[in-house]
Amino acid sequence: MVNCCGLLTDKKEPVPLKSIDAQLEVKDHVATLVSTLNYENKEDKPLEAVFVFPLPGDAAVCHFSAQIGKTHIVAEVKKKQQAQEEYDDALSSGQQAFLLEESDESPDIFSMKVGSLPPGESASIRLEYVTELAVQADDGLRFCLPAVLNPRYQPQGSEGSSVQVTSVPASLVPYSLSFSARVSSPRPISKIESSCSLEPLQYLNADQTLATVKLGGGHKFDRDIELLIYYKDAHQPSAIVEAGQASAEPGSLMGDPVVMVSLYPEFPQSVMSSLAACGEFVFLVDRSGSMRRAMNHNTPQETRISSARDTLLLLLKSLPMGCYFNIYSFGSSFEHIFPKSVEYSEKTMEEALNKVEKMESDLGGTEILQPLKHIYSQACIPKHPRQLFVFTDGEVGNTKEVTDLVKKNAGSHRCFSFGIGEGASSALINGMAKEGRGHAQFITGADRMQPKVMQSLRFALQPVVENISVSWDLPKGVSATVLSPPITAIFQGQRSLIYAQLTLQSSEATDGSVTVRYSLAGHPSQSQFHFNLKHADDSRLTVHRLAARTMIRSLESEERTQRKQNDEEMKKKVVELSVQSGVSSSFTAFIAVNKDSGKSVEGPLVRRNVPTPFYGRNIMTTACFAPQMAGRSYFSAPPQMEMMLRSALRLRSKCRVDSPRKDINFWAVIQSEACVEESRKPEAVVPSKDALLQLVSLQKASGYWILDAILAAVLGKTGEQVEKAKPQSVNHEVWASILALIWLHGFKMDAKEEWELLAMKAASWIKAQNASSVSECVEAGNALLGCGVKKEALGL
């Protein structure tokens, strides 16, 4: 009979894991996380506890140990099969054993086994990993401790077996989590933000270069723990030279010094001000059932798929004339709007938007491999570099197959990936962007998808950096062996990392430099950084282990994609490097056996699977919150604007100012005349959040707006007011477009990242009209809308 006095799973089984304590240490842009997992067996039988949990996909797991009473056991890294055999042998002989291994299918899922925990006994398991922090579009550094592991969809016929995860809703997680962070940097720390509740930031010195922060009590496991760290000065190039391990053999990775160089290339303003007007833009959107979930708990009516629809609107309106585009969507099957990419025009844009408005999360599973294969099978368009944008909640089981396919086709495109919602696979999202020479973004908590996606579109419109090379200028007797893969992508303001092993035969000189040369828009450019060769001692060997992780991931990828005669030789290299550095890999595991317990554990083992939280409510419950609207999701206006839009639609149908747009929400037409009369009041209406997308939806592909009552209603005016204020000498489209730009700058500066590109397109169109009265229009527009925007701010 089971003694159920402890925490229980959803099956009413006791859970031996009681608490997790996570302590983060951040030094500039490198993070070390130490997690302590506390187990206790409150049953009357010996237990084996199995815990499958997520970790960052690019983390270097470098320590695993167990404390049982006064006995401390440090695990060793061994070949995975050998480690599994030693674990099984230990359990069968009554010994305690501990095993930690990476999933074969995805490097962001780990399995921990705590074996032969006798009745009444406790064990503390310590897990440590190091990782670099990704630079965000707003210069923040992002750390994410995954607390959510959503079930991963395993496509039929994919290689390997799916990961078996015991999941429960976040509200039913039967153990607690505490989290604290200590941040240090040469630069002052301005703030630390999170989607989770944090205690106030505590500065530990006068110059604010050292601070601590803690997670607020009662974490609900309904989201990953994300920290965004901001320093007061812009990121600067840096180099850390770390001394080798004294006990390691000289000439080996761990025995020699290793340097980590961080570069932040700056492109000339002349290049950045002229974004590319060519390219093939392919958008691949997840329409699996899980995209039906809410973006976050605060706005349950905004689902992942509705946010994706709104984002596609912004993207399509921001594309440059003359480019090519297509939209794919996938689930268990996939669809495309056009058989192949088409030239961007008013006609093709409208056709695409009419189909986007009907997109729902109704295509079943998450089979991303087939649409990718189809996209890559399409011939590239000469002089139009292919840019692939992938939107998914990342719940796939064949991560390595997907990233390997992207790598195989890296020479023909750039891949920009977006992880939507809590629990998106970091291995998938980061892996696709890294292998595809692009950029990854995660949309979690209260994040809006649109600004992050538009930032990536700006990256995609930057000139492609070509012919990248790295050279070293080092003193005589010093040489550098680069350990990281070649740099294949450089973006303005984004970090490029280089790891190198230094061989110091003899040298009194203390300085060296590294230069990255590249071709930008046909012009040779370079970024150079001088650094000091004096190396720092770090007992954790953080830089060495990050370098080892980089090499291991590169070798693993090579082994999977080449599959040649040297397959076993490549595996052997990975195992040797993993064992030497103490960093886990897909071919190794951490194993610890308690050989000093003195007595064997008696009786058959009872297996207990420790549950992992998954995000989301019951799907039907979530669906109940979604408003039933005919037409696009971005038409959800406040009451005053609804009345104005109804009036505008009637006016348009009577006066035939222009043919009725297919993208208007015609439910408005049947509303009462009283509402229409109310909308004719001349007072300006304060624009709502949704008004931005209303305005964007009215813009034409080439960048201008049509002057009509619908535009007037979105601006909070009547058609009569807008027409009356128009300077006589200007045409209707120029006046409408200047009004739209003034409105954006006057009311929506907080969302500038979302509309900046389409505003640039509008300004270019206005200038091309050579209108003589632009200054007069700006003055009249400011007076009408109650703004004070200068002509120069509009780009005119």
Order of alpha helices (4+ residues) and beta strands (2+ residues): beta-beta-beta-beta-beta-beta-alpha-beta-beta-beta-beta-beta-beta-beta-beta-beta-beta-beta-beta-beta-alpha-beta-alpha-beta-beta-beta-alpha-alpha-beta-alpha-beta-alpha-beta-alpha-beta-beta-beta-beta-beta-alpha-alpha-beta-beta-beta-alpha-alpha-alpha-alpha-alpha-alpha-alpha-alpha-alpha
